[in-house]
Amino acid sequence: MSRLAAVLLFCLAGAFAGSPTPAQDAASPAIRSVIQEQLGAFTKDDAAGAFGYASPGIQRMFGTPEIFMDMVRQGYPPVHRPQGYAFGTLRQEPQGPVQEVIITDAAGTQWLALYSMELQPDGAWKISGCSLVKAPPNTA
């Protein structure tokens, strides 16, 4: 549970909005693709696939795809089994780009997921954290 708390604290540290840079605007489709692919892996219970979209730091923190998947099942049920989702704004935060995603869970409740993204040396985007809060009414 302390790992989950560490991830949440890391993600919440970036809760101050900024404007996307032109480079991030260009990266937006790639960032959305990574998030979409990870969400797809979660719905198929593909732990290794989902873990592969996590940044090296997240992978080190959890160690194995199975431990990572257990954390997502327990701490992020809407992300693990979304009924639907829509991408919001890509923002620049002090630690890097953050992609807003409105997720609808199986009960129809909407959640705001803030995905922190990290550009890798090979040019690939990886997810370095996700904070999840109940979305205010009329978000989507």
N, C-alpha and C positions, 0 to 999 in steps of 0.2 A: 504494500500500500504506500510505502514511502516513495517508491519510484513514481507512482501515479501523482503524488503530491509534488514531487520535484518537477515533473513534466508540466503540471498545471501552473505552478509558480513561474516556471520559465516562460510559458506562453502568456500568462497574464501580465508579465513585465512589459509586453509590447502592446498594451491596450491603448496607446495614444496614436491617433490617426495622423497620417502624412499623405503627401501626394505621390502618385507613382511617377517614376522617372521615365523618359522615353525608352530606355533599355528594358524596363519592366513592362511597359506597354507592349513591346515587341515580344517579350517572354511570356505574356499572358496565356497564349494558347498552350505552350509547353507546360506551364504551371498547372493549368486546368486539367490537362491530360494526365499528369502525374496523380493528381487528387482523384480524378475520375477512375483511373486504373486501380488505385488503392481501394477505393470504395467498392469497385467490382470484385476485387480479391476478397474483401471482407465478406461480401454476400455469398461467395462461394466457399467460405471457410478455408481459403488458400493462405495459410499462415506465412509460408515462405514467400509467396508473391507479394503479400501486403508488407511484409518486413523489408523486402527489397526496395520499396519506395521510401523507406525511412532513411534519414541521414545517418552517416557513420556514428555520430554522437548518440543518437537514439538507439542504434543497433548495439553499441557498446553498453549502454545503460541497461538494456533488457537481455542482452546476451543470446537469446534464441528466439526463433520465430514463434514458438509455442508460448513462451512467457509473454512476448509482445501481444499475441492474440488474446491470451487470457486477460491481460490488462485492458485491452479494447472492449472485450465482452463485458467485463465488470464495470469499467469506468466510463465507457462511451457507447451505451446500447444504441442510441440513434445513429451513430456512425457505423456501428457493426451491422445493423439491419435497417438502413434507411428505406422508407416507403417512397421517398422522392427527394430531390435536391435541386437547387438552382444556385448558380454562381452570382455573387455580388461583386463588390468593388475589390480591385487589387490595390493595396495601399503600401506606401513606403513607411516602415517603422525603423527605429534606431538599429535593430538587429537585422533588418533586411525586409524583403517583401512579405506581406501578409495578405492571403486571399480569403475573402469572406465567402462562406457557403451557407445558404439557408437549407437546413435539413428538416424534412418532415418524418417523424417517427411513425410506427405502426398504429399508434392511437390518434394520429392526426395532429399532434403537437409539433410546433415549429421550434427549431433550435438554431442559434447562430454559432457556427463553427468558424474559428479563426485559425487558418493554417499558416504557420510560419514556414517559410521556404528558404532553402540554402542552395546556392549555386556551387556545384562540385568542380574540381579542377578540370574534369573532362567535358565541362559544359552542360552536364545533366542537372536538372533540378531534383532535389530530395526534400521530403517533409521533415522539418526539424522540431515540430511541435504542433499541438492542436489544443485550443481551449474551446470549451463548449458551454454555452449558457442558453437558457430558455429565451427565445426571441420575443421581443415586444409584440403586442398584437399588430396585425396588418403589416407584417414585415415583407411578405412575398408579393 
